[in-house]
Structure formats: C-alpha cells, structure tokens
Amino acid sequence: MQTDPIADMLTRIRNAVAKAEASVDVPASKFKLALGRLLVAEGYLKSIDAVDVEGKPYLRIGLKYGHKRSPVIHSIKRVSTPGRRAYAKAEHVPVVRGGLGLAVISTSRGLLADREARRNNVGGEIVCEVW
C-alpha cells in the first residue's frame, strides 16, 4: 500500500533522471498534475500529459536535460511528509540553494513557487524542494 503518493511521484522522477530516461509515467491525481505543471512552468520538466495506461489514468512526465544530456533536476526531495508536516509562514518561506532552487508551497491560492509565495505574502505547507 502506498502511503505517500507525492513522495512516490518524486522518487519516480528522481530514478528516471538517474537513468537518463526521456519520460516517466506516474498514477494521476489533481495534486500531482498541479505539481507537474508548476515544475514545467519553472523549467524543471519538459512536459506533463494525461494518458491512459491499461485503462487507468496516468501522467506522462517529460524530463528535461541540458547540454550533453546533463539533467536539469539535480535533486528533488519531499519536505512535508504524512507523518511530519512542515509549514512556513509567509516571512519564513525557505530559500533553496541561495535562490537557485525551488521550494513548492501548497497555499490557500494553490501550489506556488517559493518566490511567488513570498511575493503574494502567503505561507503554507512546504511540499518539496527542487534544484
């Protein structure tokens, strides 16, 4: 039984990047789709599409690579887990790798990048960090 579907998605992405695969399929959910769209908008993923695999909804995530097939995602990790939630007020939203990385924050306005959360002066649950 899968207890943390978001951690599973991030692990699948991490493993696919380590193998230099072009894409990876993850079981679909609205939250995962929103997270994927945010990572595409921030330039960490190439694409995200909804597909059916054997009659079940999946998300096909296109991974992005730079010069000489070097991965754009160096690290992607879950911060807030079901057993230990991590929240941050607007003034304490973390800066990842001195601003070179990205913290994904789940706010009352939806999923936001750390810069957007600071700009809109909203806090929330720290979902994950990417750099």
SVG drawing of the C-alpha trace seen along z (x, -y; Angstrom):
<svg xmlns="http://www.w3.org/2000/svg" viewBox="-10 -40 38 43">
<polyline fill="none" stroke="black" stroke-width="0.4" points="0.0,0.0 1.2,-3.4 1.1,-5.9 2.6,-9.0 1.7,-9.3 3.6,-12.6 6.8,-11.1 6.3,-8.2 6.0,-10.7 9.2,-12.5 11.0,-9.2 9.9,-8.0 11.2,-11.3 14.5,-11.0 15.0,-7.4 14.2,-8.2 16.6,-11.2 19.3,-8.9 18.7,-6.5 18.5,-9.4 15.1,-8.4 13.1,-10.7 9.8,-10.3 8.2,-8.6 4.6,-7.6 3.0,-8.2 -0.5,-7.4 -2.7,-10.5 -4.2,-12.9 -5.2,-16.6 -2.4,-17.5 0.3,-15.7 -1.0,-17.4 -0.8,-20.8 2.7,-20.0 3.9,-18.8 2.5,-22.0 4.3,-24.1 7.6,-22.3 7.1,-22.7 6.4,-26.4 9.6,-26.8 11.7,-25.0 12.5,-21.7 10.3,-19.4 9.8,-19.4 6.1,-18.4 3.2,-16.7 0.4,-15.0 -2.6,-12.9 -2.6,-9.4 -4.4,-6.1 -2.3,-3.0 -4.3,0.2 -7.5,-1.8 -6.1,-3.6 -5.3,-7.4 -1.6,-8.2 0.5,-11.3 3.4,-11.1 6.1,-13.4 8.7,-14.5 12.1,-15.0 14.3,-17.9 18.1,-17.7 20.6,-20.4 23.9,-20.4 25.4,-17.0 22.4,-15.3 23.1,-16.7 19.8,-16.6 18.1,-19.9 17.0,-18.3 20.0,-17.6 17.9,-16.9 14.2,-16.6 13.1,-15.8 9.9,-15.7 9.9,-18.0 6.5,-17.7 5.5,-14.0 2.3,-12.5 4.0,-11.7 5.7,-15.1 4.1,-18.0 6.2,-21.1 4.6,-24.5 6.0,-28.0 4.6,-31.4 4.9,-33.9 8.0,-35.6 9.7,-32.2 9.2,-30.6 12.6,-28.8 15.1,-29.9 16.6,-26.8 20.3,-26.8 20.5,-30.6 17.6,-31.2 18.9,-28.8 16.5,-26.1 12.7,-25.9 10.5,-25.2 7.0,-24.2 4.4,-25.6 0.8,-24.4 -1.1,-27.6 -4.7,-28.7 -4.1,-30.1 -3.0,-26.7 0.6,-25.4 3.1,-28.2 6.8,-28.5 8.7,-30.0 9.2,-33.3 5.5,-33.6 4.5,-32.8 6.9,-35.5 5.6,-38.0 2.0,-37.3 2.8,-37.2 1.3,-33.8 2.6,-30.7 1.6,-27.1 2.8,-23.5 6.3,-23.0 5.7,-20.2 9.1,-19.6 12.4,-21.2 14.0,-21.0 17.4,-22.2"/>
</svg>
